[in-house]
Amino acid sequence: MSDKLTWQEFRVIHTGINKELKSLMWSAYKEQNAETYMEAVRDADIEVPEEVKSFLNLSDTDNDGDIDIEDIPVSTETDMFTEYAKTMQQLQRFPHAFTTEEKREMQERLVEIADETRPINYKCTPTDSWQIWFGPTQQCLLINTSRHLAFTCSRAWWTRRYLNAMYVDRQLVNDAKQIARMRAEYEIRKKLIKRAPLPDVEIMVPTTAAEYHMRG
């Protein structure tokens, strides 16, 4: 195990992260709570510094902070959201690292988790209207305004998959608390899904000119 970092050292190697998330990561680091730290890493969409990997014994993580799916316990809805995020991230970033059969199984698992964690009456169509709220942090709120259902996602997730998406109203605010308040309102109404939507199943928006003309 490596020597424990000081706050100053920790802060330096975690630049570019908002104050609240960095504080959460520091607390998890001090308590050697690897699970909470990794959840924050995924929210921030950053790589895990080598100094932290060794101190928290994250030997099973890769350079992008990804944990092997087999190491993720699945017993609660939160665990399923974590598995969903990791599986989707691995398929997106390392498509050539898996066999065709492995990718098929991972896709099937994504569908299973999506089915289990969304309202049974939710059905997306290609003509649904969408709105995404960006704030000063990585956290975004993606809303299907036609179905009055909100999903959480990161700015990085949206950029990788739907940067050029059409029929999406984009809102940018400087106050992270505004997005937090909106998220809380949807959660109170049980209209919040704490994960990104499953592409082509839970969200259908054109991302190319060809798809745009097909929808039109």
Phi and psi restraints in degrees (value plus and minus 20) as a CYANA .aco file:
   2 SER   PHI    -100.6   -60.6
   2 SER   PSI     148.4   188.4
   3 ASP   PHI     -86.8   -46.8
   3 ASP   PSI     128.8   168.8
   4 LYS   PHI     -93.2   -53.2
   4 LYS   PSI     116.3   156.3
   5 LEU   PHI     -94.4   -54.4
   5 LEU   PSI     130.3   170.3
   6 THR   PHI    -101.4   -61.4
   6 THR   PSI     146.8   186.8
   7 TRP   PHI     -78.9   -38.9
   7 TRP   PSI     -61.5   -21.5
   8 GLN   PHI     -81.9   -41.9
   8 GLN   PSI     -64.1   -24.1
   9 GLU   PHI     -85.6   -45.6
   9 GLU   PSI     -61.5   -21.5
  10 PHE   PHI     -83.0   -43.0
  10 PHE   PSI     -63.5   -23.5
  11 ARG   PHI     -82.9   -42.9
  11 ARG   PSI     -60.4   -20.4
  12 VAL   PHI     -83.7   -43.7
  12 VAL   PSI     -60.7   -20.7
  13 ILE   PHI    -106.4   -66.4
  13 ILE   PSI     -16.7    23.3
  14 HIS   PHI    -143.9  -103.9
  14 HIS   PSI      23.1    63.1
  15 THR   PHI     -91.5   -51.5
  15 THR   PSI     136.5   176.5
  16 GLY   PHI      61.9   101.9
  16 GLY   PSI     -11.9    28.1
  17 ILE   PHI    -130.4   -90.4
  17 ILE   PSI     120.8   160.8
  18 ASN   PHI     -84.4   -44.4
  18 ASN   PSI     136.5   176.5
  19 LYS   PHI     -78.7   -38.7
  19 LYS   PSI     -63.6   -23.6
  20 GLU   PHI     -84.0   -44.0
  20 GLU   PSI     -65.2   -25.2
  21 LEU   PHI     -88.9   -48.9
  21 LEU   PSI     -58.4   -18.4
  22 LYS   PHI     -84.3   -44.3
  22 LYS   PSI     -58.0   -18.0
  23 SER   PHI     -84.3   -44.3
  23 SER   PSI     -61.1   -21.1
  24 LEU   PHI     -82.7   -42.7
  24 LEU   PSI     -62.7   -22.7
  25 MET   PHI     -84.9   -44.9
  25 MET   PSI     -59.3   -19.3
  26 TRP   PHI     -84.5   -44.5
  26 TRP   PSI     -62.7   -22.7
  27 SER   PHI     -82.6   -42.6
  27 SER   PSI     -63.8   -23.8
  28 ALA   PHI     -84.6   -44.6
  28 ALA   PSI     -58.0   -18.0
  29 TYR   PHI     -84.1   -44.1
  29 TYR   PSI     -66.5   -26.5
  30 LYS   PHI     -81.6   -41.6
  30 LYS   PSI     -56.4   -16.4
  31 GLU   PHI    -107.0   -67.0
  31 GLU   PSI     -19.4    20.6
  32 GLN   PHI      34.6    74.6
  32 GLN   PSI      21.1    61.1
  33 ASN   PHI    -114.5   -74.5
  33 ASN   PSI      67.9   107.9
  34 ALA   PHI     -84.1   -44.1
  34 ALA   PSI     -55.8   -15.8
  35 GLU   PHI     -84.4   -44.4
  35 GLU   PSI     -67.7   -27.7
  36 THR   PHI     -85.8   -45.8
  36 THR   PSI     -59.9   -19.9
  37 TYR   PHI     -80.4   -40.4
  37 TYR   PSI     -64.5   -24.5
  38 MET   PHI     -87.7   -47.7
  38 MET   PSI     -52.9   -12.9
  39 GLU   PHI     -82.3   -42.3
  39 GLU   PSI     -61.5   -21.5
  40 ALA   PHI     -87.4   -47.4
  40 ALA   PSI     -56.9   -16.9
  41 VAL   PHI     -80.2   -40.2
  41 VAL   PSI     -63.1   -23.1
  42 ARG   PHI     -86.0   -46.0
  42 ARG   PSI     -58.0   -18.0
  43 ASP   PHI     -84.0   -44.0
  43 ASP   PSI     -59.7   -19.7
  44 ALA   PHI    -100.9   -60.9
  44 ALA   PSI     -37.2     2.8
  45 ASP   PHI      35.7    75.7
  45 ASP   PSI      34.6    74.6
  46 ILE   PHI    -143.4  -103.4
  46 ILE   PSI     148.5   188.5
  47 GLU   PHI    -103.8   -63.8
  47 GLU   PSI     131.2   171.2
  48 VAL   PHI    -102.0   -62.0
  48 VAL   PSI     101.4   141.4
  49 PRO   PHI     -80.3   -40.3
  49 PRO   PSI     124.0   164.0
  50 GLU   PHI     -78.9   -38.9
  50 GLU   PSI     -55.6   -15.6
  51 GLU   PHI     -82.8   -42.8
  51 GLU   PSI     -52.7   -12.7
  52 VAL   PHI     -99.8   -59.8
  52 VAL   PSI     -59.1   -19.1
  53 LYS   PHI     -74.2   -34.2
  53 LYS   PSI     -68.0   -28.0
  54 SER   PHI     -88.9   -48.9
  54 SER   PSI     -59.5   -19.5
  55 PHE   PHI     -88.4   -48.4
  55 PHE   PSI     -57.1   -17.1
  56 LEU   PHI    -113.4   -73.4
  56 LEU   PSI     -15.3    24.7
  57 ASN   PHI      37.7    77.7
  57 ASN   PSI      24.4    64.4
  58 LEU   PHI    -109.9   -69.9
  58 LEU   PSI      37.2    77.2
  59 SER   PHI     -90.4   -50.4
  59 SER   PSI     -37.8     2.2
  60 ASP   PHI    -112.7   -72.7
  60 ASP   PSI     -15.2    24.8
  61 THR   PHI    -114.0   -74.0
  61 THR   PSI     132.7   172.7
  62 ASP   PHI    -118.4   -78.4
  62 ASP   PSI    -192.0  -152.0
  63 ASN   PHI     -88.0   -48.0
  63 ASN   PSI     -33.4     6.6
  64 ASP   PHI    -121.0   -81.0
  64 ASP   PSI     -10.6    29.4
  65 GLY   PHI      58.8    98.8
  65 GLY   PSI      -0.8    39.2
  66 ASP   PHI    -109.5   -69.5
  66 ASP   PSI     115.7   155.7
  67 ILE   PHI    -119.9   -79.9
  67 ILE   PSI     122.1   162.1
  68 ASP   PHI     -75.9   -35.9
  68 ASP   PSI     114.8   154.8
  69 ILE   PHI     -77.3   -37.3
  69 ILE   PSI     -56.8   -16.8
  70 GLU   PHI     -83.6   -43.6
  70 GLU   PSI     -40.3    -0.3
  71 ASP   PHI    -107.4   -67.4
  71 ASP   PSI     -24.1    15.9
  72 ILE   PHI    -113.5   -73.5
  72 ILE   PSI      97.5   137.5
  73 PRO   PHI     -91.1   -51.1
  73 PRO   PSI     123.9   163.9
  74 VAL   PHI    -146.2  -106.2
  74 VAL   PSI      75.4   115.4
  75 SER   PHI    -155.3  -115.3
  75 SER   PSI     -37.1     2.9
  76 THR   PHI    -153.3  -113.3
  76 THR   PSI     152.4   192.4
  77 GLU   PHI     -82.1   -42.1
  77 GLU   PSI     -57.9   -17.9
  78 THR   PHI     -81.8   -41.8
  78 THR   PSI     -61.7   -21.7
  79 ASP   PHI     -82.5   -42.5
  79 ASP   PSI     -58.7   -18.7
  80 MET   PHI     -85.8   -45.8
  80 MET   PSI     -59.0   -19.0
  81 PHE   PHI     -82.7   -42.7
  81 PHE   PSI     -59.7   -19.7
  82 THR   PHI     -85.1   -45.1
  82 THR   PSI     -65.5   -25.5
  83 GLU   PHI     -82.8   -42.8
  83 GLU   PSI     -60.8   -20.8
  84 TYR   PHI     -79.3   -39.3
  84 TYR   PSI     -68.4   -28.4
  85 ALA   PHI     -82.4   -42.4
  85 ALA   PSI     -62.2   -22.2
  86 LYS   PHI     -89.0   -49.0
  86 LYS   PSI     -62.0   -22.0
  87 THR   PHI     -83.4   -43.4
  87 THR   PSI     -65.2   -25.2
  88 MET   PHI     -83.8   -43.8
  88 MET   PSI     -60.0   -20.0
  89 GLN   PHI     -84.2   -44.2
  89 GLN   PSI     -62.6   -22.6
  90 GLN   PHI     -87.1   -47.1
  90 GLN   PSI     -60.3   -20.3
  91 LEU   PHI     -84.8   -44.8
  91 LEU   PSI     -55.4   -15.4
  92 GLN   PHI     -94.4   -54.4
  92 GLN   PSI     -63.7   -23.7
  93 ARG   PHI    -107.6   -67.6
  93 ARG   PSI     -51.1   -11.1
  94 PHE   PHI    -149.4  -109.4
  94 PHE   PSI      37.1    77.1
  95 PRO   PHI     -82.9   -42.9
  95 PRO   PSI     -45.7    -5.7
  96 HIS   PHI    -109.8   -69.8
  96 HIS   PSI     -20.1    19.9
  97 ALA   PHI    -106.5   -66.5
  97 ALA   PSI     -26.6    13.4
  98 PHE   PHI    -143.3  -103.3
  98 PHE   PSI     130.4   170.4
  99 THR   PHI     -94.3   -54.3
  99 THR   PSI     147.2   187.2
 100 THR   PHI     -78.5   -38.5
 100 THR   PSI     -60.8   -20.8
 101 GLU   PHI     -86.9   -46.9
 101 GLU   PSI     -61.3   -21.3
 102 GLU   PHI     -82.9   -42.9
 102 GLU   PSI     -62.5   -22.5
 103 LYS   PHI     -85.7   -45.7
 103 LYS   PSI     -57.6   -17.6
 104 ARG   PHI     -82.2   -42.2
 104 ARG   PSI     -64.1   -24.1
 105 GLU   PHI     -85.0   -45.0
 105 GLU   PSI     -58.6   -18.6
 106 MET   PHI     -86.8   -46.8
 106 MET   PSI     -61.4   -21.4
 107 GLN   PHI     -83.1   -43.1
 107 GLN   PSI     -60.5   -20.5
 108 GLU   PHI     -84.5   -44.5
 108 GLU   PSI     -56.6   -16.6
 109 ARG   PHI     -87.3   -47.3
 109 ARG   PSI     -58.4   -18.4
 110 LEU   PHI     -79.4   -39.4
 110 LEU   PSI     -63.0   -23.0
 111 VAL   PHI     -84.0   -44.0
 111 VAL   PSI     -61.9   -21.9
 112 GLU   PHI     -80.2   -40.2
 112 GLU   PSI     -67.5   -27.5
 113 ILE   PHI     -85.2   -45.2
 113 ILE   PSI     -61.0   -21.0
 114 ALA   PHI     -80.4   -40.4
 114 ALA   PSI     -63.7   -23.7
 115 ASP   PHI     -81.8   -41.8
 115 ASP   PSI     -57.0   -17.0
 116 GLU   PHI    -100.1   -60.1
 116 GLU   PSI     -38.9     1.1
 117 THR   PHI    -137.2   -97.2
 117 THR   PSI      -8.6    31.4
 118 ARG   PHI    -139.4   -99.4
 118 ARG   PSI     137.0   177.0
 119 PRO   PHI     -78.1   -38.1
 119 PRO   PSI     121.2   161.2
 120 ILE   PHI     -86.2   -46.2
 120 ILE   PSI     -40.3    -0.3
 121 ASN   PHI    -116.0   -76.0
 121 ASN   PSI     -13.5    26.5
 122 TYR   PHI    -103.0   -63.0
 122 TYR   PSI     105.7   145.7
 123 LYS   PHI    -160.9  -120.9
 123 LYS   PSI      98.4   138.4
 124 CYS   PHI    -107.6   -67.6
 124 CYS   PSI     126.8   166.8
 125 THR   PHI    -149.1  -109.1
 125 THR   PSI     139.7   179.7
 126 PRO   PHI     -83.2   -43.2
 126 PRO   PSI     -36.1     3.9
 127 THR   PHI    -120.6   -80.6
 127 THR   PSI     -13.9    26.1
 128 ASP   PHI     -83.1   -43.1
 128 ASP   PSI     129.1   169.1
 129 SER   PHI    -115.0   -75.0
 129 SER   PSI     125.3   165.3
 130 TRP   PHI    -150.5  -110.5
 130 TRP   PSI     134.9   174.9
 131 GLN   PHI    -162.1  -122.1
 131 GLN   PSI     115.0   155.0
 132 ILE   PHI    -144.5  -104.5
 132 ILE   PSI     114.8   154.8
 133 TRP   PHI    -128.0   -88.0
 133 TRP   PSI     100.9   140.9
 134 PHE   PHI    -124.4   -84.4
 134 PHE   PSI     118.2   158.2
 135 GLY   PHI    -141.2  -101.2
 135 GLY   PSI    -184.5  -144.5
 136 PRO   PHI     -97.8   -57.8
 136 PRO   PSI     -25.8    14.2
 137 THR   PHI    -132.4   -92.4
 137 THR   PSI    -197.4  -157.4
 138 GLN   PHI     -90.6   -50.6
 138 GLN   PSI     -43.1    -3.1
 139 GLN   PHI     -94.0   -54.0
 139 GLN   PSI     111.2   151.2
 140 CYS   PHI    -146.5  -106.5
 140 CYS   PSI     141.7   181.7
 141 LEU   PHI    -140.9  -100.9
 141 LEU   PSI      99.7   139.7
 142 LEU   PHI    -128.6   -88.6
 142 LEU   PSI     101.1   141.1
 143 ILE   PHI    -139.4   -99.4
 143 ILE   PSI     107.6   147.6
 144 ASN   PHI    -105.8   -65.8
 144 ASN   PSI      78.2   118.2
 145 THR   PHI     -92.1   -52.1
 145 THR   PSI     -39.7     0.3
 146 SER   PHI     -93.7   -53.7
 146 SER   PSI     -53.9   -13.9
 147 ARG   PHI    -125.9   -85.9
 147 ARG   PSI     -23.3    16.7
 148 HIS   PHI      37.0    77.0
 148 HIS   PSI      26.4    66.4
 149 LEU   PHI    -151.5  -111.5
 149 LEU   PSI     117.2   157.2
 150 ALA   PHI    -134.6   -94.6
 150 ALA   PSI     125.3   165.3
 151 PHE   PHI    -139.5   -99.5
 151 PHE   PSI     133.2   173.2
 152 THR   PHI    -118.8   -78.8
 152 THR   PSI     127.4   167.4
 153 CYS   PHI    -179.0  -139.0
 153 CYS   PSI     149.0   189.0
 154 SER   PHI    -119.6   -79.6
 154 SER   PSI     138.6   178.6
 155 ARG   PHI     -80.0   -40.0
 155 ARG   PSI     -57.8   -17.8
 156 ALA   PHI     -85.0   -45.0
 156 ALA   PSI     -60.7   -20.7
 157 TRP   PHI     -81.0   -41.0
 157 TRP   PSI     -66.0   -26.0
 158 TRP   PHI     -84.3   -44.3
 158 TRP   PSI     -62.2   -22.2
 159 THR   PHI     -83.3   -43.3
 159 THR   PSI     -61.8   -21.8
 160 ARG   PHI     -86.5   -46.5
 160 ARG   PSI     -53.6   -13.6
 161 ARG   PHI    -127.5   -87.5
 161 ARG   PSI     -54.3   -14.3
 162 TYR   PHI    -154.4  -114.4
 162 TYR   PSI       9.9    49.9
 163 LEU   PHI     -75.6   -35.6
 163 LEU   PSI     -61.0   -21.0
 164 ASN   PHI    -121.5   -81.5
 164 ASN   PSI      -0.9    39.1
 165 ALA   PHI     -83.1   -43.1
 165 ALA   PSI     120.6   160.6
 166 MET   PHI    -126.2   -86.2
 166 MET   PSI     144.6   184.6
 167 TYR   PHI      43.6    83.6
 167 TYR   PSI      12.2    52.2
 168 VAL   PHI    -146.1  -106.1
 168 VAL   PSI     103.3   143.3
 169 ASP   PHI    -103.9   -63.9
 169 ASP   PSI     100.4   140.4
 170 ARG   PHI    -121.7   -81.7
 170 ARG   PSI     109.0   149.0
 171 GLN   PHI    -141.7  -101.7
 171 GLN   PSI     111.3   151.3
 172 LEU   PHI    -139.8   -99.8
 172 LEU   PSI     105.0   145.0
 173 VAL   PHI    -147.1  -107.1
 173 VAL   PSI     134.3   174.3
 174 ASN   PHI    -114.1   -74.1
 174 ASN   PSI     -29.9    10.1
 175 ASP   PHI    -126.7   -86.7
 175 ASP   PSI      91.5   131.5
 176 ALA   PHI     -83.3   -43.3
 176 ALA   PSI     -46.8    -6.8
 177 LYS   PHI     -86.4   -46.4
 177 LYS   PSI     -48.5    -8.5
 178 GLN   PHI     -84.5   -44.5
 178 GLN   PSI     -64.0   -24.0
 179 ILE   PHI     -86.9   -46.9
 179 ILE   PSI     -58.0   -18.0
 180 ALA   PHI     -82.3   -42.3
 180 ALA   PSI     -59.6   -19.6
 181 ARG   PHI     -85.8   -45.8
 181 ARG   PSI     -63.0   -23.0
 182 MET   PHI     -83.3   -43.3
 182 MET   PSI     -62.3   -22.3
 183 ARG   PHI     -80.3   -40.3
 183 ARG   PSI     -63.4   -23.4
 184 ALA   PHI     -83.4   -43.4
 184 ALA   PSI     -58.2   -18.2
 185 GLU   PHI     -83.7   -43.7
 185 GLU   PSI     -63.1   -23.1
 186 TYR   PHI     -87.2   -47.2
 186 TYR   PSI     -55.9   -15.9
 187 GLU   PHI     -87.3   -47.3
 187 GLU   PSI     -60.3   -20.3
 188 ILE   PHI     -80.3   -40.3
 188 ILE   PSI     -58.2   -18.2
 189 ARG   PHI    -103.6   -63.6
 189 ARG   PSI     -16.0    24.0
 190 LYS   PHI      38.4    78.4
 190 LYS   PSI      20.1    60.1
 191 LYS   PHI    -140.8  -100.8
 191 LYS   PSI       2.5    42.5
 192 LEU   PHI    -137.6   -97.6
 192 LEU   PSI     109.8   149.8
 193 ILE   PHI    -131.4   -91.4
 193 ILE   PSI      99.2   139.2
 194 LYS   PHI    -105.4   -65.4
 194 LYS   PSI      36.5    76.5
 195 ARG   PHI    -185.3  -145.3
 195 ARG   PSI     148.8   188.8
 196 ALA   PHI     -96.9   -56.9
 196 ALA   PSI     130.6   170.6
 197 PRO   PHI     -91.0   -51.0
 197 PRO   PSI     134.2   174.2
 198 LEU   PHI     -98.0   -58.0
 198 LEU   PSI      95.9   135.9
 199 PRO   PHI     -75.6   -35.6
 199 PRO   PSI     119.1   159.1
 200 ASP   PHI      49.3    89.3
 200 ASP   PSI     -17.1    22.9
 201 VAL   PHI    -144.3  -104.3
 201 VAL   PSI     -72.6   -32.6
 202 GLU   PHI    -123.0   -83.0
 202 GLU   PSI     -31.1     8.9
 203 ILE   PHI    -162.8  -122.8
 203 ILE   PSI     111.3   151.3
 204 MET   PHI    -156.0  -116.0
 204 MET   PSI      79.1   119.1
 205 VAL   PHI    -155.7  -115.7
 205 VAL   PSI     122.3   162.3
 206 PRO   PHI     -89.1   -49.1
 206 PRO   PSI     117.9   157.9
 207 THR   PHI    -138.2   -98.2
 207 THR   PSI     -24.8    15.2
 208 THR   PHI    -151.7  -111.7
 208 THR   PSI     144.6   184.6
 209 ALA   PHI     -82.1   -42.1
 209 ALA   PSI     -57.4   -17.4
 210 ALA   PHI     -83.8   -43.8
 210 ALA   PSI     -64.2   -24.2
 211 GLU   PHI     -86.2   -46.2
 211 GLU   PSI     -55.0   -15.0
 212 TYR   PHI     -82.6   -42.6
 212 TYR   PSI     -65.4   -25.4
 213 HIS   PHI     -89.0   -49.0
 213 HIS   PSI     -53.4   -13.4
 214 MET   PHI     -85.3   -45.3
 214 MET   PSI     -60.2   -20.2
 215 ARG   PHI     -89.2   -49.2
 215 ARG   PSI     -61.0   -21.0
